[in-house]
Amino acid sequence: MATIRIKQVKSAINRPLDQKRTIKALGFRKLNQVLEKEATPQILGMIKKVSHLVEEVK
């Protein structure tokens, strides 16, 4: 399956609890961390939910 690289570019501080939990569920631990995930519909939905906090890395 295809993979996607994502980077957390904004903090989850002062965000709703569901967004904080989504960031944690994606596996982010600190700002500017880059993760590589499989591009499943579930992961893509989580990324869409916090799209204002993350960006895709080429």
PAZAPA-4460 file (N, C-alpha, C; in steps of 0.05 Angstrom, whole numbers, plus 32768, in hexadecimal, padded with zeros to 4 digits):
% residues 58
    n_x    n_y    n_z   ca_x   ca_y   ca_z    c_x    c_y    c_z   seq   type   mol
   8011   7FE8   8000   8000   8000   8000   8012   8019   8000     1      M     A
   8007   802F   7FF6   8016   8048   7FF4   801B   8053   8010     2      A     A
   8030   8063   8012   8036   8070   802C   8034   808E   8028     3      T     A
   8031   809C   803F   8030   80B9   803F   8041   80C3   8056     4      I     A
   8051   80D8   8050   8062   80E4   8065   8054   80FD   806E     5      R     A
   8051   8100   8088   8043   8117   8093   8055   8123   80A9     6      I     A
   8052   813E   80AD   8062   814C   80C1   804F   815E   80D1     7      K     A
   8052   815E   80EB   8042   8170   80FC   8050   818B   80FC     8      Q     A
   8041   819F   80F3   804C   81BA   80F0   8040   81CE   8104     9      V     A
   802A   81C7   8111   801E   81D8   8125   8018   81C8   813E    10      K     A
   8019   81D6   8155   8014   81C9   816E   7FF7   81C1   8172    11      S     A
   7FF2   81AD   8182   7FD7   81A5   818A   7FCE   81B2   81A3    12      A     A
   7FDE   81C4   81AE   7FD6   81D3   81C6   7FBF   81E5   81BF    13      I     A
   7FAB   81E8   81D1   7F93   81F8   81CD   7F82   81EF   81B5    14      N     A
   7F83   81D5   81B0   7F72   81C8   819C   7F5D   81B7   81AA    15      R     A
   7F47   81B1   819D   7F33   819F   81A9   7F40   8183   81AF    16      P     A
   7F34   8176   81C3   7F3F   815C   81CC   7F40   8147   81B5    17      L     A
   7F2C   8147   81A4   7F2C   8133   818E   7F44   8137   817B    18      D     A
   7F4B   8150   8177   7F62   8156   8165   7F7C   814E   8173    19      Q     A
   7F7E   8152   818D   7F96   814A   819C   7F99   812C   819B    20      K     A
   7F83   811E   819E   7F83   8100   819E   7F8A   80F6   8182    21      R     A
   7F81   8104   816D   7F87   80FB   8152   7FA5   80FE   814C    22      T     A
   7FB1   8115   8155   7FCD   8119   8151   7FDD   8103   8160    23      I     A
   7FD5   80FC   8178   7FE2   80E7   8188   7FDE   80CC   817B    24      K     A
   7FC6   80C7   8170   7FC1   80AD   8163   7FD0   80AA   8149    25      A     A
   7FD6   80C0   813C   7FE7   80BE   8124   8004   80B7   812B    26      L     A
   800C   80BC   8144   8026   80B5   814D   8039   80CD   8152    27      G     A
   802F   80E5   8150   8040   80FC   8154   8046   8100   8171    28      F     A
   805F   8106   8177   8068   810B   8192   8072   8128   8196    29      R     A
   807D   8133   8180   8087   814F   8183   8084   815D   8168    30      K     A
   8087   8177   816A   8083   8189   8153   809A   8183   813E    31      L     A
   8093   8186   8125   80A5   8182   810E   80AE   8165   810B    32      N     A
   80A1   8153   8118   80A7   8136   8115   809A   812D   80FA    33      Q     A
   80A9   811C   80EC   80A0   8112   80D2   809A   80F4   80D6    34      V     A
   8082   80EB   80CE   807A   80CF   80CF   8073   80C5   80B4    35      L     A
   8077   80AB   80B0   806F   809E   8097   8059   808A   809E    36      E     A
   8042   808D   8092   802B   807C   8098   8021   8070   807E    37      K     A
   8013   8059   8080   8005   804E   8069   7FED   8060   8063    38      E     A
   7FE7   8063   8049   7FD2   8075   8041   7FB7   8065   8040    39      A     A
   7FAE   805C   8058   7F94   804F   805A   7F7E   8064   805D    40      T     A
   7F66   805D   8057   7F50   8071   805A   7F4E   807B   8077    41      P     A
   7F54   806B   808B   7F52   8073   80A6   7F68   8088   80AC    42      Q     A
   7F80   8084   80A4   7F96   8096   80A8   7F91   80B0   8099    43      I     A
   7F88   80AF   8080   7F82   80C7   8071   7F6C   80D7   807D    44      L     A
   7F58   80CA   8089   7F43   80D9   8098   7F4E   80E7   80B0    45      G     A
   7F60   80DA   80BF   7F6C   80E7   80D6   7F7D   80FF   80CE    46      M     A
   7F8B   80FC   80B8   7F9B   8112   80AE   7F8A   812A   80A5    47      I     A
   7F73   8123   8099   7F61   8138   8090   7F55   8147   80A8    48      K     A
   7F50   8139   80BE   7F45   8145   80D6   7F58   815A   80E2    49      K     A
   7F72   8155   80E1   7F85   8167   80EC   7F97   8173   80D7    50      V     A
   7F8C   8178   80BF   7F9B   8182   80A8   7FA7   819D   80AE    51      S     A
   7F9B   81AD   80C0   7FA6   81C7   80C6   7FBE   81C6   80D9    52      H     A
   7FC4   81AE   80E3   7FDB   81AA   80F5   7FF2   819B   80E9    53      L     A
   7FEC   818D   80D2   8000   817D   80C5   8003   8185   80A8    54      V     A
   8019   817C   809C   801D   8180   807F   802A   8167   8073    55      E     A
   8026   8162   805A   8032   814C   804C   804E   8153   8044    56      E     A
   8061   8140   8049   807D   8145   8042   8083   8134   8028    57      V     A
   808F   8140   8016   8096   8132   7FFC   80AF   8122   7FFF    58      K     A
***
